[in-house]
């Protein structure tokens, strides 16, 4: 502060005073103009990041895990389902996701239920071979002693269907059992889905 006027009978004493430069009068003292500032409003999940010389908040930031959105702090990570639909006869696969202290379960994919297998984006009934039997028909032998068989391969499936087809198999080793070799080939190659 500085004297702006003096008492007439005592020139060494101020009768009035004014505040210097960047200060203003507040009662019987001078305060810096920073103290006149209106503090910024700090939103939820945010904190004051800067103050002026008078200790008034002039800027704010969001806590870790949050981001600015206008005049507020919103969660920077969202827990949303990766997949939102699944085919019939399937179940969602899930995992835990934590965002801003809240843990939720999200859908990450899907898997076919028991008894079904994936076929593209759908689940079809898992049809498999229950049995396969080759009925040996005509057997002939080549010059090396291997058998050539013309017979019939019949297959029974888990969904109750069956089918029979003519089946020809060449080069069977009689030592391994012609019928067992023929039946194995029937199941593997004839009944295979």
C-alpha positions in Angstrom: 0.0 0.0 0.0 1.1 3.6 -0.4 -0.1 6.8 1.1 -2.6 8.7 -1.0 -3.1 11.6 1.5 -1.6 12.9 4.7 -3.1 14.4 7.9 -2.7 18.3 7.8 -1.4 18.5 11.3 1.0 15.5 10.9 2.5 15.3 7.4 4.4 12.2 8.3 1.2 10.1 8.8 -1.2 8.9 6.1 -4.8 10.0 6.3 -5.7 7.6 3.4 -3.9 4.9 1.4 -4.3 2.9 -1.8 -3.2 -0.5 -2.8 -0.3 -0.8 -5.3 -0.3 -2.4 -8.7 -2.1 -5.8 -8.8 -3.6 -5.5 -5.4 -7.0 -4.4 -4.2 -8.3 -3.1 -0.8 -10.0 -5.6 1.3 -11.0 -4.1 4.7 -7.8 -2.8 6.2 -5.5 -4.8 4.0 -4.5 -5.2 0.4 -5.0 -8.5 -1.4 -3.6 -9.6 -4.7 -6.2 -9.5 -7.6 -5.7 -13.3 -7.9 -7.9 -13.5 -4.8 -10.8 -12.0 -6.7 -10.8 -15.0 -9.1 -13.7 -17.3 -9.1 -12.5 -20.9 -8.5 -13.2 -23.4 -11.2 -15.7 -26.1 -10.5 -13.9 -29.5 -10.2 -16.2 -32.3 -11.4 -16.6 -35.7 -9.7 -13.6 -38.0 -10.4 -11.4 -35.0 -11.0 -8.9 -32.9 -9.0 -7.6 -29.4 -8.9 -4.4 -29.4 -10.9 -3.4 -25.7 -10.6 -4.0 -22.9 -8.1 -3.1 -19.2 -8.3 -1.0 -17.2 -5.8 -4.1 -16.9 -3.5 -4.7 -20.7 -3.5 -7.8 -20.5 -5.7 -8.2 -23.5 -8.1 -7.8 -22.4 -11.7 -7.6 -25.7 -13.5 -8.6 -29.4 -13.1 -7.7 -32.8 -14.4 -9.3 -36.2 -14.3 -8.1 -39.0 -12.1 -6.4 -42.0 -13.8 -8.9 -44.2 -15.6 -11.1 -41.2 -16.4 -11.1 -38.8 -19.4 -12.4 -35.3 -20.1 -15.9 -35.0 -21.5 -17.0 -31.4 -21.6 -17.0 -30.2 -18.0 -17.0 -33.7 -16.5 -14.8 -36.8 -16.1 -16.1 -40.0 -17.6 -14.7 -43.5 -17.4 -12.0 -43.9 -20.0 -12.6 -47.6 -20.4 -16.0 -49.1 -21.1 -17.1 -52.7 -20.5 -19.3 -53.6 -23.4 -20.1 -57.0 -24.9 -17.7 -58.0 -27.7 -20.5 -60.1 -29.3 -24.2 -59.3 -28.8 -25.8 -62.2 -30.6 -25.3 -65.9 -30.9 -26.9 -68.8 -32.9 -29.4 -71.2 -31.6 -28.1 -74.1 -29.6 -25.1 -72.1 -28.3 -24.0 -70.4 -25.1 -22.1 -67.1 -24.6 -18.5 -67.3 -23.5 -17.8 -64.5 -20.9 -15.1 -62.8 -19.0 -14.7 -60.1 -16.3 -14.1 -56.5 -17.2 -13.2 -53.8 -14.7 -13.6 -50.1 -15.6 -13.2 -47.3 -13.0 -13.5 -49.7 -10.1 -16.6 -51.5 -11.3 -16.3 -55.1 -12.4 -18.9 -56.5 -14.8 -19.3 -59.7 -16.9 -19.2 -59.2 -20.7 -19.9 -61.6 -23.6 -16.7 -62.3 -25.5 -18.0 -65.0 -27.9 -20.1 -68.1 -28.1 -19.7 -71.9 -28.1 -22.0 -74.6 -29.3 -23.9 -76.6 -26.6 -23.2 -80.3 -26.0 -24.4 -82.4 -28.9 -23.8 -79.6 -31.4 -20.8 -78.6 -33.5 -19.9 -75.3 -35.1 -20.7 -74.9 -38.8 -19.8 -71.4 -39.9 -21.9 -69.0 -37.8 -24.4 -71.7 -36.6 -24.5 -74.8 -34.5 -25.6 -78.0 -36.1 -26.4 -81.3 -34.4 -23.2 -83.3 -34.0 -24.0 -86.3 -36.1 -21.4 -89.0 -35.8 -20.9 -92.6 -36.8 -22.4 -95.1 -34.4 -21.4 -98.1 -36.4 -20.2 -99.1 -39.9 -20.1 -102.6 -41.3 -18.8 -103.8 -44.6 -20.4 -106.9 -45.9 -17.8 -108.7 -47.9 -18.9 -109.7 -51.3 -16.8 -111.0 -54.1 -13.1 -111.5 -53.2 -10.4 -111.9 -55.8 -6.6 -112.0 -55.4 -4.0 -110.3 -57.4 -0.6 -111.8 -58.4 1.0 -110.6 -55.2 -1.6 -112.4 -53.0 -3.5 -109.2 -52.0 -7.3 -109.3 -51.9 -9.6 -107.1 -54.0 -13.1 -106.9 -52.5 -16.4 -105.9 -54.0 -18.9 -105.5 -51.1 -21.3 -103.2 -49.4 -20.6 -100.5 -46.7 -23.4 -99.7 -44.3 -23.3 -96.8 -41.8 -25.5 -96.0 -38.9 -25.4 -92.4 -37.5 -26.3 -90.8 -34.2 -29.3 -89.0 -35.5 -30.9 -92.4 -36.4 -30.1 -92.2 -40.1 -28.3 -94.9 -42.0 -27.0 -95.5 -45.5 -25.6 -98.4 -47.5 -23.4 -98.1 -50.6 -21.4 -100.4 -52.8 -17.8 -100.4 -51.6 -14.7 -101.7 -53.4 -11.4 -102.0 -51.7 -8.2 -103.1 -53.3 -5.0 -104.6 -51.9 -6.1 -106.0 -48.6 -3.6 -108.1 -46.8 -5.2 -111.5 -45.9 -2.8 -111.7 -42.9 -4.5 -108.7 -41.4 -8.0 -110.0 -41.8 -9.8 -109.1 -45.0 -13.1 -108.4 -43.3 -11.6 -106.2 -40.5 -9.7 -104.2 -43.1 -12.8 -103.8 -45.2 -14.9 -102.7 -42.2 -12.2 -100.2 -41.1 -12.1 -98.6 -44.5 -15.9 -98.6 -44.6 -16.1 -96.6 -41.3 -13.2 -94.3 -42.1 -13.9 -93.5 -45.8 -17.4 -94.6 -46.4 -19.2 -93.4 -43.3 -17.0 -90.3 -42.7 -19.0 -87.1 -42.4 
